[in-house]
Amino acid sequence: MSEVMIEEADDLELRWPKANDRIFVEAPSFQGAWTAKRTDERLYRMIKGFHEAGDLLVDESLTNPHRARDLLYPAIFSYRHGIELQLKYLLMAYGPLAGEAPNFRSHGLRELWVACRRLIMRLEGKEEPSDKEAFDAVDAQIAEFDSVDSGSDAFRFAHDKRGGAIKLPINEIDLSNLRAVVASLRNFLECVDCYLHYGCGIPHCAH
């Protein structure tokens, strides 16, 4: 074991598994973390939760830089998964009204965004978006995220399904910039949802 691993292991709580331990234990009412039974609420809270988890992990990394080397992976995965869920939500909520099928299988952000962009244009009745600059920026940012982590695996695993090394194209990541740009994407997608729901007078279709 390397000196770094020994140093980090010293911070761990010395607890050993016990025969009566259970991973999931029902908490008394109003004393635990309540799980949403309705899938529409659960999806909403998942989108919100993964984005907030990313923010918390980045905040901790900036406050304690020595932890960034560990926390950057779950932080980036959390952000990416939050974006993926937002795109899938838009397709599920509004896709059927624009001839665009929901996509529950793909993890590709670019594929999901292209479908979302298409449905927005159809529901607006336009060939080009009103705010082309913003849409072009989102196009580029989604494409960049997808090029670094096309299948949502690059920051969850060190190896691909065949055992080959997953190579990351960047050595040091500016986490403050990551947080700011992801926040802008989240704001944009939330505004798209509000616009389609209220601006176009379209009812939510998610269940």
C-alpha positions as CSV (number, residue, x, y, z in Angstrom):
1,M,0.0,0.0,0.0
2,S,1.4,3.4,-1.0
3,E,2.1,6.1,1.5
4,V,-0.7,8.2,0.1
5,M,-3.2,5.3,0.6
6,I,-2.0,4.7,4.1
7,E,-2.3,8.4,4.9
8,E,-5.9,8.5,3.5
9,A,-6.8,5.2,5.3
10,D,-5.9,6.8,8.6
11,D,-8.9,9.1,8.1
12,L,-11.4,6.2,7.8
13,E,-13.6,5.2,10.7
14,L,-12.5,1.8,12.0
15,R,-15.7,-0.1,11.8
16,W,-16.0,-3.8,10.8
17,P,-19.2,-5.4,9.3
18,K,-21.5,-7.0,11.9
19,A,-23.9,-9.9,11.4
20,N,-27.0,-7.8,12.2
21,D,-26.0,-4.9,10.0
22,R,-28.5,-3.9,7.3
23,I,-27.8,-1.4,4.5
24,F,-31.4,-0.1,4.2
25,V,-33.2,0.4,7.5
26,E,-36.7,2.1,7.7
27,A,-36.5,5.2,9.8
28,P,-39.2,6.5,12.1
29,S,-41.6,9.0,10.5
30,F,-40.1,12.4,9.9
31,Q,-36.6,11.2,11.1
32,G,-35.2,9.8,7.8
33,A,-34.8,10.7,4.2
34,W,-38.2,10.3,2.6
35,T,-38.3,8.5,-0.8
36,A,-40.8,9.8,-3.4
37,K,-43.3,7.2,-4.5
38,R,-44.5,9.2,-7.5
39,T,-42.0,8.9,-10.4
40,D,-42.6,12.5,-11.6
41,E,-41.6,13.8,-8.2
42,R,-38.7,11.3,-7.9
43,L,-37.4,12.4,-11.3
44,Y,-37.6,16.1,-10.3
45,R,-35.7,15.4,-7.0
46,M,-33.1,13.2,-8.8
47,I,-32.4,16.0,-11.3
48,K,-32.1,18.5,-8.5
49,G,-30.2,16.1,-6.2
50,F,-27.5,15.2,-8.7
51,H,-26.8,18.8,-9.6
52,E,-26.7,19.7,-5.9
53,A,-24.4,16.7,-5.2
54,G,-22.0,18.0,-7.8
55,D,-22.0,21.5,-6.3
56,L,-21.4,20.1,-2.8
57,L,-18.5,18.0,-4.0
58,V,-16.9,20.9,-5.9
59,D,-17.3,23.2,-2.9
60,E,-15.6,20.6,-0.7
61,S,-12.8,20.2,-3.3
62,L,-12.2,23.9,-3.4
63,T,-12.3,24.3,0.4
64,N,-10.0,21.3,0.8
65,P,-7.9,21.0,-2.4
66,H,-6.2,17.7,-1.3
67,R,-9.7,16.1,-1.6
68,A,-10.2,17.2,-5.2
69,R,-8.2,14.3,-6.6
70,D,-10.9,11.9,-5.2
71,L,-14.1,14.0,-5.4
72,L,-13.7,15.2,-9.0
73,Y,-15.0,11.9,-10.3
74,P,-18.3,11.7,-8.4
75,A,-18.7,15.5,-9.0
76,I,-18.5,15.2,-12.8
77,F,-20.6,12.1,-12.9
78,S,-23.3,13.8,-10.8
79,Y,-23.3,16.8,-13.0
80,R,-23.4,14.7,-16.2
81,H,-26.2,12.5,-14.8
82,G,-28.3,15.6,-13.8
83,I,-28.0,16.9,-17.4
84,E,-28.9,13.5,-18.8
85,L,-32.0,13.3,-16.6
86,Q,-33.1,16.8,-17.6
87,L,-32.9,16.0,-21.3
88,K,-34.7,12.7,-20.8
89,Y,-37.4,14.5,-18.8
90,L,-38.0,17.1,-21.6
91,L,-38.4,14.3,-24.2
92,M,-40.7,12.4,-21.9
93,A,-42.8,15.5,-21.0
94,Y,-43.1,17.1,-24.4
95,G,-41.7,14.7,-27.0
96,P,-45.1,12.9,-27.7
97,L,-46.6,16.3,-28.6
98,A,-44.0,16.9,-31.2
99,G,-43.6,13.4,-32.7
100,E,-40.5,12.8,-30.7
101,A,-40.4,9.6,-28.7
102,P,-39.0,9.5,-25.2
103,N,-35.6,8.0,-24.9
104,F,-35.0,5.8,-21.8
105,R,-32.1,3.8,-23.1
106,S,-29.4,6.1,-24.5
107,H,-26.8,7.8,-22.3
108,G,-25.4,10.0,-25.1
109,L,-26.0,13.6,-24.3
110,R,-25.6,14.7,-27.8
111,E,-28.2,12.3,-29.1
112,L,-30.6,13.4,-26.3
113,W,-30.0,17.1,-26.9
114,V,-30.5,16.8,-30.7
115,A,-33.9,15.2,-30.1
116,C,-34.8,17.9,-27.5
117,R,-33.7,20.7,-29.9
118,R,-35.8,19.2,-32.6
119,L,-38.9,19.1,-30.4
120,I,-38.4,22.7,-29.2
121,M,-38.3,23.9,-32.9
122,R,-41.4,21.9,-33.7
123,L,-43.4,23.2,-30.8
124,E,-42.2,26.7,-31.5
125,G,-43.1,26.3,-35.2
126,K,-39.7,27.6,-36.3
127,E,-36.7,26.4,-38.2
128,E,-34.3,28.4,-36.1
129,P,-34.4,29.2,-32.4
130,S,-35.2,32.7,-31.2
131,D,-32.0,32.9,-29.2
132,K,-29.6,31.2,-31.7
133,E,-26.5,32.3,-29.7
134,A,-27.6,30.5,-26.6
135,F,-28.7,27.4,-28.6
136,D,-25.3,27.3,-30.4
137,A,-23.5,27.6,-27.0
138,V,-25.5,24.7,-25.6
139,D,-24.8,22.7,-28.8
140,A,-21.1,23.2,-28.3
141,Q,-21.1,22.5,-24.5
142,I,-23.2,19.3,-24.9
143,A,-20.9,18.1,-27.7
144,E,-17.9,18.8,-25.5
145,F,-19.3,16.9,-22.5
146,D,-20.2,14.0,-24.8
147,S,-16.8,13.9,-26.4
148,V,-15.1,13.6,-23.0
149,D,-17.7,11.2,-21.6
150,S,-19.9,9.8,-24.3
151,G,-21.4,6.9,-22.4
152,S,-21.4,8.1,-18.8
153,D,-18.6,5.8,-18.0
154,A,-15.4,7.9,-18.0
155,F,-15.8,9.2,-14.5
156,R,-17.3,6.1,-13.0
157,F,-14.8,3.5,-14.2
158,A,-11.1,3.4,-14.9
159,H,-11.6,0.5,-17.5
160,D,-14.0,-0.1,-20.3
161,K,-16.1,-3.3,-20.6
162,R,-13.2,-5.1,-22.3
163,G,-10.7,-4.2,-19.6
164,G,-9.0,-1.5,-21.6
165,A,-8.0,1.7,-19.9
166,I,-10.4,4.6,-20.2
167,K,-8.3,7.6,-21.3
168,L,-9.3,11.1,-20.1
169,P,-8.3,13.9,-22.6
170,I,-7.6,16.4,-19.8
171,N,-5.0,16.4,-17.0
172,E,-6.3,19.1,-14.6
173,I,-9.9,20.3,-14.5
174,D,-10.9,23.7,-13.4
175,L,-13.7,22.8,-11.0
176,S,-15.0,26.3,-10.5
177,N,-15.4,26.7,-14.3
178,L,-17.1,23.3,-14.5
179,R,-19.6,24.3,-11.8
180,A,-20.4,27.6,-13.5
181,V,-20.9,26.2,-17.0
182,V,-23.0,23.3,-15.8
183,A,-25.1,25.7,-13.8
184,S,-25.7,27.7,-17.0
185,L,-26.8,24.5,-18.8
186,R,-29.1,23.6,-16.0
187,N,-30.7,27.1,-16.0
188,F,-31.1,26.9,-19.8
189,L,-32.9,23.6,-19.6
190,E,-35.1,24.7,-16.8
191,C,-36.1,27.8,-18.8
192,V,-36.9,25.5,-21.8
193,D,-39.2,23.5,-19.6
194,C,-40.9,26.7,-18.3
195,Y,-41.2,28.1,-21.8
196,L,-42.7,25.0,-23.3
197,H,-45.1,24.5,-20.3
198,Y,-46.3,28.1,-19.9
199,G,-45.2,30.0,-23.0
200,C,-46.6,27.5,-25.5
201,G,-49.4,26.5,-23.2
202,I,-48.4,22.9,-23.2
203,P,-49.5,20.6,-20.3
204,H,-46.9,18.4,-18.6
205,C,-47.2,14.8,-19.8
206,A,-44.8,13.1,-17.4
207,H,-46.3,10.6,-15.0
